[in-house]
């Protein structure tokens, strides 16, 4: 058994002899480097998700309608942010390559010019979100009794989205440079601020007004603003690889922008497919009724904790793979990618036991409704079964994105998230009559399909030859 595990986790078996370009570090050094970059991103993602769950627990004290109102705004908000997420995938990949090349000047040019584009786009998207809040919420499938609350919540959130977008772009560049601790600190601080103002404004404490769901929205907007200010500080007053100086030019340069947008354009297509798929799936679930939808939102929040670990490892994979390819070390890119995938698989297996034996308890933290707890506990069994697959999937996707292979990932997302997942959700929930748990069967189908396709691409190795 020890020998078998040694072969799985040792980098000696991760690349063939004909693929080796230079000296290969020891297993200890590889995992040490991977974990040093990964742990801030992983801890950040998990803590932010835990705080988000605490946020929902605080809103949940207002009842199922409040949970549904807040939950129904998630996909419309993410649709508005899709273009920013796409831009940031390009920012991370380009900055990581320039870091590997030790080209600080072009890395900072990419950051500055991406901030200009982000600021322009996020302002437009925030305004559109405020204007068209009601049609978006209604189209998302909001039940009549929660529409008004959800619209108010969404409009306030859109104000904070402007600052969130700028913060996300700065943090994406920092991650590409390997400065994952900076992003961790800013995001955790911003979410703690959000949680503090939730306490003050949702039910009215320490003399503050009781604003309910509206108070939760204001708290989120305040947290987003604080996050932006902290992110800005990290590139304004620090003398790191990335920094803003007074005499730097903010003029857009075709070569720099082409590098970023060349990756971001494919990532945007991926985001469109993802958001359309998630939006459609969400709408199908919302059609099952308010109680089912509230149960679904609770389970999504719990599942997101395991996803957060994988997401953090995926961010590290993008940075390390990009830096290795920038240094002309395709062998190290493969080794770091496989090492992080092994770590993700191990973490996923741990979550199998957590969700399997603690699922009912975790659901009960969000609500005392016996029907919701019973339905949620059944769903947690499905989530437990897919945890290792999901964690590995996120890392493999991060590897391909970090290498600039965003076109392939976009195609995979179109097939699996855009077509298979919504189709399977409809089939399992309605014609086959599985109800809410059918949506989670569809989720598992999507995860297995995506992992298979993306991992076959990873093993092929063509991603190591992409120029950025």
N, C-alpha and C positions, 0 to 999 in steps of 0.2 A: 504493500500500500504506500509506504514511504517513497519507494522508488518510482511508483506511478505518479504520485503528486509532484515529485522532483522533476519529472519530465514535463509535466504540465506547466509548472511555475518557473522553470529554469530558462534563461534566455539562450542557452546553448542549443535549444531545440526550436527556437522561434524564427531563425533565419538559416537558409542553406549556406554552405561554404562559398558557393559561387556568387552569393548576394552580398558578402561582407566587403565593405569598402575600406575600413580602417580598424583601429583597435576597438574591441568590444569591452565595455566596462563589466565588472562583476555583477552577479545577480543583486547583491546587497546594494551596490551603487545605483543600479538601474531603478530598483524599487524605492530607494531613498530619494532619488531625484524626482521620480514620478509622484511619490507621496508628498514631497515638499511643495510641489506645484498644485497637487490635487486637493490636499486637505483644506486649505482655506476656502476653495470653491465649494467643496463638498459640505463643509461645516456651514458656510454662508447659506447655501441652498437649503440645507436642512433646517437651520435656525429660522430663516425667513419663512419657510413653509410652516414651521411650528407656530411662529408668531401669527401667520395668516390663519392657521387653524384656531388659535386663541381668539383672533379677530372674529371668526365665524361663530365660535362658542359664545362670545359676548353679544353678538347680534342675535344668535339663536335664543338667547334669554327672552327675546321679544316675541318668539313664536315661529311657527313654520312659515307663515307669510313673509316674515322678515328674511328668513334664510333663502326663500325662493326669490324674493325681490333682489337681493344682493347677488345670488348665484346666476340669475338670468342675465345680468349685465356682463358676466365674464367674457363670453365669446364675442359680443359686439366690441368690447374694449380691446380684446386681443386682435380683432380684425383691423381696428384703427392703428394698432401698434405693429402690424405685420410688416409694413414697409420699413419701419425702424429696426425691427429684428433682422430683416434681410440685409440692410445696410451694415449692421454691426457684425454679421458673419463675415462680410468682406473686410471690415476694419480689423477684426481679430486675425484673420488669415494673412493679410498684407503686413501688419505690424509684426507678427510672428516671423514671417520670412525675413523682414528687414532686421529684426533682432538677431536672427541666425547669421545674417550677412554682416552684422555689426554696422549697419547703415542707419545711424541715429537721425540724421537730417531728414531722410525720406520717410522714416517712421513718424516723425513729428509733423511733417507735411501732410501725411495721410490722416493723422488725427485732426489737425486744424481744418482741413478741407471737408472732412466728414462731419465735423461739428457745424460748419456753415450749412451743409446740405440738410443735416438733421434738424437744425433750428428752423429752417424754412419749411420743411415738410411737416414737422410736428405742430407748428403754429396753424397751418392749414387744416390738418387732421383734427386738432382740438376744436377749432371753430366749427367744422363740419359735424363733429360729434355732438356739440351743444345744440346746433340747429336741428339736426335730424335725430335727436335722441328718441322721441316717441315712435317714429316709424321703425327704427332699429329694434327697440325693445318689443314692440308688438310683433314684428316679423320673427324675432327670436323665440316666440311662442309663449310670452308671458300671459299668465292667467289674468282675467279682468280685474280681480281683487288686488293684484299687486302692481299693476301698470303704473299708477301714479307715483307710488313710492320708488319704484325702479327707475323711472324717468328722472326724478329729482336726484337720486343717488348717482346716476350715470352722468348727468350734466356737471355735477361737482367733480366727479372723478376725471372728466375730460380736462378740466382746468389743471389738475395735478399732472396729467399725462404729458403736458409740454415739458415740465421739469424732469419727469421720469425719463423721457426720450433722450434728453441731453446727457443725463446721468448714465443711462445705459450705453451710450456711445463712448463716453470717457472710460467707463469700466471695461467695455469690450476691448479697447486699445490696451488698457493696463493688463488685461488677461493675456493678450497676444504677446506682450513684453514679459510675461511671467510674473507680473506683480499682482498675484491673486489675493494677497492679504489686504491690499488697499480696497479692492472691491468688496471683500468680506466685511471690513470695518464700516464702510459707508452704508452698505445695505442693511446690516444688522442695526446700526444706530438709527437709520431712517425708520425701520419697522418698529423699533422700541418706542420711538416718538409717536408713531401711529397708534401703538397700543396704549400709551399713556393718555393721549387725547381721546381715545375710545372710552377709557374709564371716566374721563371728565364729561364727555358730551353725549354718550348714548343714554345714560340714565340720570345724568346731572349730578355731579359730585363736586365738593369744595366750592360751592356757589355758582357753578356753571349751569347753563340751561339744559333741560332734558330734551334732546333733539332726536332720539331714536336712531333710525337708519340714516337720516340726514347727518346726524352727528358723526356716525361712522365714516361717511363720505368725506366730511370736512377733516376728520382726523387723518384719513388716508392722503388727502391733498397736502396737508401740513407735513406729513412724513415724507412725501415725494419731494417737496421743496427742500427740506433739510438734507435729504440724500443728494440732491443736485449740488447744494452748496459744499458738502463734504467732498464730493467727487471733483468739483472744480478746484478746491483747495489742494487736492493731491497732485494737480499738474501746474499749479500756479506758484506755490511757495516751496515746493520740494525740488531738490536737484537730483532727479532720477533720470532714467533713460528717456522718459516722456516728460516734457515740461513746456509750458507756454511762457514766452518772453515777449517784452514790449516791441522789440524790433523785428519780430518774425512777420513774414508776409502771409496774409490770409487770402491771397489771390488764388483762384482755382487754376490748377495746372492739368492739362489734358492727360498726360502720362500717369500722374498719380491717381486722378479720378478714374481713369480707365481701368487701372489695376483693381481698385476697390469695387467699382460698379460691375466689372467683368465677372466677379464672384457673386456680388450682391444681386445681380439681375436674375441669375438662376435660383439663388436662395429666395428671392421674392416670389418666383413661380411656385417654389416649394411651399412658402408660407401661405400663398393663396389657396393651394390645394388643401393644405392642412386646415386652414381656418374655415374653408367651405365645408370640409368633411366634419370638423368638430362642431361647427354651427348647425349643420343638418342633423347630426347625431343628437346634439343638445336639444334641438327643437322636437325631435321624435320622442325623446325622454320626457320633455315638458308636457307633451300631449297625454302622458299617462296619468296626469293629475298632480296637484300641489304636494301631497304627502309623498308620493313616489319621487317627485323631483327633489324635495327636501332631503330624502334619504340618499338619493343619488349624489347630491352636492356634498353631503357629509362623507360618503365613501370616496369621492374624488379627492377630498382634502386629506383623508387618511392615506390613500394610495400615493398621493403626491409626495409624502415624506420619503418613501423608498425611491420614487422618481428623482427627488432632489439629490439624493446621494449619487445616483447615476449621472444626473445632469452635471454635478460638480466634477465628476471624473471625466465626463465628456468634454467639458471646458478645458481641463488639463490636457486631455488628448489632443485637442485642436492646437493648443499652444505648443506642446512638445513636438508634435508631428511637424507643424509649420516651421519651428525653429530648426529642427533636424534637417528638413528638406532645404531650408535656406543655407545651411552649412554644408550642403551636398552629401548628407549622410542618410541615404534612403534606408540603409540597414538599421540605423538607430531609430528612424521613424517607425519601422515595422516592429522593432523590439518594444519601444515605448507604447505603441498602440496595443500590442498583444498583452503586455504587462498590465496595463490599465483595464483591459477587458477581463483579465483574470481577477483583478481586484473587485471589479464590478460584479462578476459572477459570484464571488465569495460573499459580498455584501447582500446580494439578492437572496442567497440561500439562508442567510441569517434572518432576513425579513419574512421568509416563508414560515418560520417558527413563530415569529412575533405576531403575524397576522392570523396564523392558524389557531393559536391558543389564546390570543388576546383580542381577537376581532370584536367580539361582543362588548368587551369592556371599553375599547377605543370608541365605538359608536355611542356608547352610553355617556361618554364625556360631553357629547354635543347636544343630547336631548334625553328627556325622561319618558318620551312616548314609547310605550311597549311595542307597538306595531312597527314603528320605525327601527327600533333596536333589533327586533327579530328579522326584519327584511335586510337590514344592514349587515347582520351577522352572517347571513347566507351569502351575501355578496363578497364579504371578506374572504371566504374560502376560494372564490375565483381569483381575487386579487393576490392571495398567497401563492396560488399556482403559477401566476404569470410574473411574479416579482423578479426572479433571476433572468427571465427573458427580456423584460423591460429594461433592467439595469444594463445588460449587455448591449441591447439595441441602441441605447442612448450613446454609449461610448463608441460603438462602431460608426454611428452617424457623425459623431464629433471628429473622429479620425478622418473620414472622407471630406468633411467640410474644411477641416484645418489644412488639408492638402489642396483644397480648391476644387474638389470633385463635386461641386454643388449641382451640376446638371443631372448627374445620375441620381443623387439623393432626391432631387425634385421629381424625377420620373417615378421613383419608388413611392414617394409620398402621394403622388397622383393616383397610382394604382391602389395602394393599400389604404390610405386615409381618405382620399377623395372619392373612391368608388366602393371598395370592399367593405370598409367599416360602416358607412351609412346604410349600404344595402343589407349587410348582415344584421345591423340594428333593427331595421324595419322588419326583416324576415323573422328574426327571433322574437321580437317584442309583440308583433301583431299577428301575422298569419299563423305562426307556430304557437302563439299564445303563451310565451314564457314571461311576458310582462317585463318588469324592470331588470331582472337578472339576465334577460336576453341581451340587454345592452352591454353587459359585462362579458357575455360569451363572445359578442362581436369585438369587444376590446381585445380579448385574448387572441382571436383570429387575426386581427390586424397586427398585433405584436409579433406573432410567430412568422407571419408572411414577410414583414419588413426585415426582421432579423436574418431570415434565410437569404433574401435577395441582397441585402447590404453586406452580409458576411462573405458571400460568394464573390462580391466585387472586391472586398478587402483582400481576400486570399489571392485573387488574380494579380494584384500588385500594380496595375496600370496607373493607379492614383499617385504613385511615387514619381511619375514622369511629367506631371502637370506643371507648367510654368506659370508663376504668379508675378 
